[in-house]
Amino acid sequence: MDEEKRAAKRLFAGEKKPSMKRRDDYNDYADRRVYMITMEVEGRRPLFGRVEGDGLAPEGSSEGARMVLSPLGQAVEAEWRGIPRYYPQIEVLAVQMMPDHLHGILFVHERLPRHLSHVITGFKTGCNRLLKSLLPAATEPQPTANRPTQPAPGQAPLAPYPQAPAACGSRQAAAPSQQGTPHQVVRLFAPGYNDLLLKSPGELENWLHYLRDNPRRLLLKRQRPEWLRPFFGLRIGAQTYSGIGNLQLLASQRRMAVRVSRRLSGQQLDDEVARYLTAAKSGTVLISPAISPGEKRVMRAAFDSSLPTIVIMENGFTPLSKPKGEQFDACAQGRLLMLAPWEHHNERQRLTAMQCQQMNLMAIELAALPPKEAMRPAAGPPQPQRQKK
């Protein structure tokens, strides 16, 4: 899609709503590319199995987190690995089944004859057939025969997946059959899918680690729900926050806002970083939006030293938000709290000078907050209106 078509599309698209399932306007989804695809089960039902083990077990331990697949989960995994039978231009690099969703990585090594969404739609159609045939026996894990993932030697590649019926692509849930059970549904996966595009060489290894680490992360979320699930409606002074992490850090007896002048350099900056780290090692919680290079350096040094920190973020959270990468383990260990004063957005936005000033003032306010005024968040996910820039 060229820029002229993008502009015309935006003109008649109306207000852009936040969505994790929107496609990238600058990618045609047919050319050579690596994608990470995420799809969730309709209604987030745990049909693919269960996660067992201990999320706190050492890496490589026999007690570590692992996914135990149901017959339906095994069949869906085999269906995903079988995509190259229908589209030989695609290589399946990885798949991670979870109780109520799927993560997969696809490498389009030759140009596809059609948009990637047709591949995903065909995969979902095949999974709908599996759902109808296996759901009655999908309550307990049991061995099932894996389907072949490649054509036999000398056999031509299979034809592309058939197109899904209109009901499968519709965003309207199909009416349940009058003779059916409450578990009978028309489709297995919810409409749409989330995709990420590989943009840097080292990103693929990060993706693969994320997929392998998913079962452990889910167990930790269950073992540490108060630290790993988003909260909303945290009222402090005139500001309302959403966030993730250990709220008890706000009740610490000693908190300090990190402010480092951009004018500092060399030994002066080293001394300032050392001063904050000394305070943190003595039990002080450091608070900052980490905007200036010096502030970033202080907060990074504290984070790398496993010291408690509170970070103020510009982008808010959603009910399905979760900490990313190393932030996840820091939250699980109770040494990180992330707070956001504004609502969530998908597009990358540049901080304004006014926002920087506001966030620094918030850090000062949180540092001066009496411990007894650390308030509990609201139960629901209402979000504050975004500050005007």
C-alpha positions as CSV (number, residue, x, y, z in Angstrom):
1,M,0.0,0.0,0.0
2,D,1.5,3.3,-1.1
3,E,1.4,6.5,0.9
4,E,-1.5,7.9,-1.2
5,K,-3.7,4.9,-0.5
6,R,-2.8,5.0,3.2
7,A,-3.8,8.6,3.4
8,A,-7.1,7.9,1.6
9,K,-7.7,5.0,3.9
10,R,-7.1,7.1,7.0
11,L,-9.5,9.8,5.7
12,F,-12.5,7.5,5.8
13,A,-11.5,5.2,8.6
14,G,-13.0,7.3,11.4
15,E,-11.5,7.4,14.9
16,K,-8.7,4.9,15.3
17,K,-9.4,2.6,18.2
18,P,-6.7,0.9,20.3
19,S,-6.2,-2.7,19.0
20,M,-3.5,-5.3,19.2
21,K,-4.9,-6.9,16.0
22,R,-4.3,-4.1,13.6
23,R,-2.0,-4.8,10.6
24,D,1.1,-2.7,9.7
25,D,0.2,-0.4,6.8
26,Y,3.8,-0.5,5.6
27,N,3.9,-4.2,5.1
28,D,2.1,-6.2,2.4
29,Y,2.1,-9.5,4.4
30,A,3.0,-11.5,1.4
31,D,6.7,-10.8,0.9
32,R,9.7,-12.5,2.6
33,R,9.4,-11.9,6.3
34,V,9.4,-13.4,9.8
35,Y,6.2,-13.1,11.9
36,M,5.2,-13.9,15.4
37,I,1.5,-14.7,15.5
38,T,-0.7,-14.9,18.6
39,M,-4.3,-16.2,18.7
40,E,-6.5,-16.7,21.6
41,V,-9.3,-19.2,22.1
42,E,-12.8,-17.8,21.8
43,G,-13.8,-16.8,25.3
44,R,-10.3,-17.5,26.6
45,R,-11.4,-21.1,27.5
46,P,-8.4,-23.4,28.5
47,L,-9.1,-26.0,25.8
48,F,-5.5,-26.7,24.9
49,G,-4.4,-28.3,28.2
50,R,-2.8,-27.1,31.4
51,V,0.4,-25.7,32.8
52,E,2.1,-27.8,35.5
53,G,5.2,-27.4,37.7
54,D,6.7,-24.6,39.8
55,G,7.3,-21.2,38.3
56,L,9.9,-20.5,40.9
57,A,11.9,-23.7,40.2
58,P,15.5,-23.2,38.9
59,E,15.9,-23.2,35.1
60,G,16.3,-26.7,33.7
61,S,14.8,-28.3,36.8
62,S,12.4,-31.3,36.5
63,E,10.0,-29.3,38.6
64,G,10.0,-26.4,36.2
65,A,6.9,-25.2,34.3
66,R,5.7,-27.3,31.4
67,M,2.6,-27.5,29.2
68,V,0.5,-30.7,29.3
69,L,-1.5,-30.7,26.1
70,S,-5.1,-32.0,25.7
71,P,-5.9,-34.0,22.6
72,L,-7.3,-30.8,21.1
73,G,-4.1,-29.0,22.0
74,Q,-1.9,-31.7,20.4
75,A,-4.0,-31.7,17.2
76,V,-3.9,-27.9,16.9
77,E,-0.1,-27.9,17.4
78,A,0.1,-30.5,14.6
79,E,-2.1,-28.4,12.4
80,W,0.1,-25.4,12.9
81,R,3.3,-27.4,12.1
82,G,1.4,-28.6,9.0
83,I,1.0,-25.2,7.4
84,P,4.0,-25.8,5.0
85,R,2.0,-28.6,3.4
86,Y,-0.4,-26.0,2.1
87,Y,2.0,-23.1,1.7
88,P,5.5,-24.4,0.9
89,Q,6.6,-20.7,0.9
90,I,6.4,-20.8,4.7
91,E,8.6,-22.4,7.3
92,V,7.3,-23.0,10.8
93,L,10.1,-21.8,13.2
94,A,8.3,-22.4,16.5
95,V,5.0,-22.9,18.3
96,Q,4.1,-22.6,21.9
97,M,0.7,-23.9,23.0
98,M,-0.8,-22.3,26.1
99,P,-4.1,-23.3,27.8
100,D,-6.2,-20.6,26.1
101,H,-3.9,-19.2,23.3
102,L,-1.2,-20.0,20.9
103,H,2.1,-18.3,19.9
104,G,3.8,-19.2,16.7
105,I,6.7,-18.0,14.5
106,L,6.4,-18.2,10.8
107,F,9.2,-17.5,8.2
108,V,7.9,-16.5,4.8
109,H,11.0,-17.4,2.7
110,E,9.3,-16.9,-0.7
111,R,6.6,-14.5,-1.7
112,L,3.1,-15.8,-0.9
113,P,0.4,-15.9,-3.5
114,R,-1.9,-14.1,-1.1
115,H,-2.0,-12.1,2.1
116,L,-0.8,-13.9,5.3
117,S,-4.3,-13.5,6.7
118,H,-5.5,-16.1,4.2
119,V,-3.0,-18.6,5.7
120,I,-4.3,-17.8,9.2
121,T,-7.9,-18.1,8.2
122,G,-7.2,-21.5,6.6
123,F,-5.5,-22.7,9.7
124,K,-8.4,-21.6,11.8
125,T,-10.8,-23.4,9.5
126,G,-8.9,-26.6,10.0
127,C,-8.9,-26.0,13.8
128,N,-12.7,-25.6,13.7
129,R,-13.0,-29.1,12.2
130,L,-10.7,-30.4,15.0
131,L,-12.8,-28.7,17.6
132,K,-16.0,-30.4,16.4
133,S,-14.4,-33.8,16.3
134,L,-12.3,-33.7,19.5
135,L,-14.0,-31.5,22.0
136,P,-16.0,-34.4,23.6
137,A,-12.7,-36.1,24.5
138,A,-10.7,-33.0,25.2
139,T,-11.1,-32.9,29.0
140,E,-8.1,-35.1,29.9
141,P,-4.7,-35.2,28.1
142,Q,-4.2,-38.5,26.2
143,P,-1.9,-39.5,23.3
144,T,-3.0,-38.8,19.8
145,A,-1.4,-39.5,16.5
146,N,0.4,-36.5,15.0
147,R,-0.5,-35.5,11.5
148,P,2.3,-35.4,8.9
149,T,3.8,-31.9,8.5
150,Q,5.4,-32.4,5.0
151,P,4.1,-34.1,1.8
152,A,5.5,-37.6,1.1
153,P,8.6,-37.8,-1.2
154,G,7.6,-37.1,-4.7
155,Q,4.2,-35.8,-3.7
156,A,3.1,-32.3,-4.8
157,P,2.4,-29.8,-2.1
158,L,-1.2,-29.7,-1.0
159,A,-3.5,-27.0,-2.3
160,P,-3.9,-23.9,-0.1
161,Y,-6.3,-24.1,2.8
162,P,-10.0,-23.6,1.7
163,Q,-11.5,-20.3,2.6
164,A,-13.4,-20.2,5.9
165,P,-17.2,-19.9,5.6
166,A,-18.7,-16.5,6.3
167,A,-19.7,-17.5,9.8
168,C,-16.1,-18.3,10.7
169,G,-14.8,-14.9,9.7
170,S,-17.7,-13.0,11.2
171,R,-17.2,-11.0,14.4
172,Q,-20.7,-12.0,15.5
173,A,-20.8,-15.1,17.7
174,A,-22.9,-17.9,16.2
175,A,-26.0,-18.8,18.0
176,P,-25.7,-22.1,19.9
177,S,-27.5,-25.1,18.6
178,Q,-30.7,-25.9,20.3
179,Q,-29.6,-29.5,20.6
180,G,-26.0,-28.7,21.5
181,T,-24.3,-28.5,24.9
182,P,-23.0,-25.2,26.3
183,H,-19.5,-26.1,25.1
184,Q,-20.4,-26.4,21.4
185,V,-19.2,-23.4,19.4
186,V,-18.8,-22.7,15.7
187,R,-15.2,-21.5,16.0
188,L,-12.2,-22.3,18.1
189,F,-10.3,-19.1,17.9
190,A,-11.5,-15.6,18.5
191,P,-11.7,-13.3,15.4
192,G,-8.4,-11.7,14.2
193,Y,-4.9,-12.3,15.4
194,N,-1.9,-10.3,16.7
195,D,1.3,-10.2,14.6
196,L,4.8,-8.9,15.2
197,L,7.3,-8.3,12.4
198,L,10.9,-9.2,12.9
199,K,12.9,-6.0,12.5
200,S,16.4,-6.7,13.9
201,P,18.7,-9.7,13.8
202,G,18.8,-10.4,17.6
203,E,15.0,-10.2,17.9
204,L,14.3,-13.7,16.8
205,E,16.2,-15.2,19.7
206,N,14.2,-13.0,22.1
207,W,11.0,-14.3,20.5
208,L,12.1,-17.9,20.9
209,H,13.0,-17.3,24.5
210,Y,9.6,-15.6,25.1
211,L,7.8,-18.6,23.7
212,R,9.8,-21.1,25.7
213,D,9.3,-19.0,28.9
214,N,5.5,-18.7,28.5
215,P,4.5,-21.6,30.8
216,R,6.8,-20.3,33.6
217,R,5.4,-16.8,33.2
218,L,1.9,-18.1,33.5
219,L,2.7,-20.1,36.7
220,L,4.3,-17.0,38.2
221,K,1.3,-14.9,37.4
222,R,-0.8,-17.4,39.3
223,Q,1.7,-17.6,42.2
224,R,2.2,-13.8,42.3
225,P,-1.1,-12.4,41.0
226,E,-0.8,-9.2,43.1
227,W,2.5,-8.3,41.5
228,L,2.0,-9.5,37.9
229,R,-1.6,-8.4,37.0
230,P,-2.5,-4.9,36.0
231,F,-4.4,-2.7,38.4
232,F,-6.4,0.5,37.7
233,G,-7.9,3.5,39.5
234,L,-5.0,4.0,42.0
235,R,-5.8,7.5,43.2
236,I,-2.9,9.6,44.6
237,G,-3.5,13.3,45.1
238,A,-5.1,14.6,42.0
239,Q,-3.7,11.9,39.7
240,T,-5.1,8.4,38.9
241,Y,-2.7,5.6,37.9
242,S,-2.8,2.2,36.2
243,G,0.1,-0.1,36.8
244,I,1.7,-3.4,37.4
245,G,4.1,-4.5,40.2
246,N,4.5,-4.4,43.9
247,L,2.3,-1.6,45.4
248,Q,3.9,-2.1,48.8
249,L,6.9,-0.1,47.5
250,L,4.7,3.0,47.8
251,A,4.5,2.2,51.5
252,S,8.2,2.1,52.0
253,Q,9.5,4.4,54.8
254,R,12.2,5.8,52.5
255,R,11.5,6.9,48.9
256,M,13.6,9.2,46.8
257,A,12.8,10.9,43.4
258,V,15.7,10.6,41.0
259,R,16.6,13.9,39.4
260,V,19.9,14.2,37.4
261,S,20.8,17.3,35.5
262,R,21.8,16.9,31.9
263,R,24.7,19.2,32.5
264,L,26.5,16.6,34.6
265,S,29.1,14.5,32.9
266,G,32.2,12.5,33.7
267,Q,33.1,12.2,37.4
268,Q,30.2,14.4,38.5
269,L,27.7,12.0,36.9
270,D,29.6,9.0,38.3
271,D,29.4,10.5,41.8
272,E,25.6,11.2,41.4
273,V,24.9,7.7,40.3
274,A,26.9,6.3,43.3
275,R,25.0,8.6,45.7
276,Y,21.6,7.2,44.5
277,L,22.9,3.6,44.6
278,T,24.2,4.0,48.1
279,A,20.7,5.3,49.2
280,A,19.0,2.4,47.4
281,K,21.3,-0.2,49.0
282,S,20.3,1.2,52.4
283,G,16.6,0.6,51.8
284,T,15.5,3.7,49.9
285,V,13.1,3.1,46.9
286,L,14.1,5.1,43.9
287,I,11.4,6.7,41.8
288,S,11.7,8.2,38.4
289,P,10.3,8.4,34.8
290,A,14.0,7.9,33.7
291,I,13.9,10.6,31.1
292,S,17.3,12.2,31.1
293,P,20.4,10.1,30.3
294,G,21.6,10.5,33.9
295,E,18.3,9.3,35.3
296,K,18.3,6.4,32.9
297,R,21.7,5.4,34.1
298,V,20.7,5.6,37.8
299,M,17.6,3.5,37.3
300,R,19.4,1.0,35.1
301,A,22.2,0.6,37.7
302,A,19.6,0.1,40.5
303,F,17.6,-2.4,38.4
304,D,20.7,-4.4,37.5
305,S,21.7,-4.5,41.2
306,S,18.2,-5.9,42.0
307,L,17.3,-2.9,44.1
308,P,13.6,-1.7,44.4
309,T,12.5,0.9,42.0
310,I,9.2,2.7,40.9
311,V,9.1,3.7,37.3
312,I,6.6,6.3,35.9
313,M,5.6,5.4,32.4
314,E,3.9,7.5,29.7
315,N,2.0,4.6,28.1
316,G,-0.8,3.1,30.2
317,F,-1.9,-0.5,30.7
318,T,-4.8,-2.6,29.5
319,P,-6.5,-5.5,31.4
320,L,-4.3,-7.9,29.4
321,S,-1.1,-6.0,29.9
322,K,1.9,-7.9,31.4
323,P,5.5,-6.9,32.2
324,K,8.0,-7.4,29.3
325,G,11.3,-9.3,29.4
326,E,13.4,-8.6,32.5
327,Q,10.6,-6.4,34.0
328,F,8.5,-9.6,34.4
329,D,11.0,-11.2,36.8
330,A,11.6,-8.0,38.6
331,C,7.8,-7.7,39.3
332,A,7.6,-11.3,40.3
333,Q,10.4,-10.7,42.8
334,G,8.5,-7.7,44.2
335,R,11.2,-5.1,43.4
336,L,9.5,-3.2,40.6
337,L,6.4,-1.0,40.4
338,M,5.4,0.5,37.1
339,L,2.8,3.4,37.2
340,A,1.2,5.2,34.3
341,P,-0.9,8.3,34.6
342,W,-2.4,8.2,31.2
343,E,-4.4,5.7,29.1
344,H,-2.9,3.1,26.8
345,H,-2.1,3.7,23.2
346,N,-0.6,1.3,20.5
347,E,1.3,3.9,18.5
348,R,4.7,5.1,19.6
349,Q,4.5,8.7,20.7
350,R,7.1,11.3,21.5
351,L,7.1,12.7,25.0
352,T,6.4,16.4,25.1
353,A,8.2,18.9,27.4
354,M,5.1,19.3,29.4
355,Q,4.7,15.5,29.9
356,C,8.3,15.3,31.0
357,Q,7.7,18.0,33.6
358,Q,4.5,16.4,34.8
359,M,6.1,13.0,35.2
360,N,9.0,14.4,37.2
361,L,6.6,16.2,39.5
362,M,4.7,12.9,39.9
363,A,7.9,11.3,41.0
364,I,8.4,14.0,43.6
365,E,4.8,13.6,44.8
366,L,5.2,9.8,45.2
367,A,8.4,10.2,47.1
368,A,6.8,12.6,49.5
369,L,3.7,10.4,50.0
370,P,3.1,9.4,53.6
371,P,3.2,5.5,53.8
372,K,-0.3,5.3,55.2
373,E,-1.7,7.1,52.1
374,A,-0.7,4.3,49.7
375,M,-4.2,3.5,48.5
376,R,-5.6,0.3,47.0
377,P,-6.5,0.4,43.3
378,A,-10.1,0.0,42.1
379,A,-11.2,-3.5,41.1
380,G,-12.2,-2.6,37.5
381,P,-10.2,-1.2,34.7
382,P,-11.5,2.4,34.2
383,Q,-8.8,4.6,32.7
384,P,-8.3,8.4,33.2
385,Q,-8.6,10.8,30.3
386,R,-5.3,11.5,28.6
387,Q,-3.7,14.8,29.4
388,K,-3.7,17.3,26.6
389,K,-0.4,18.1,25.1
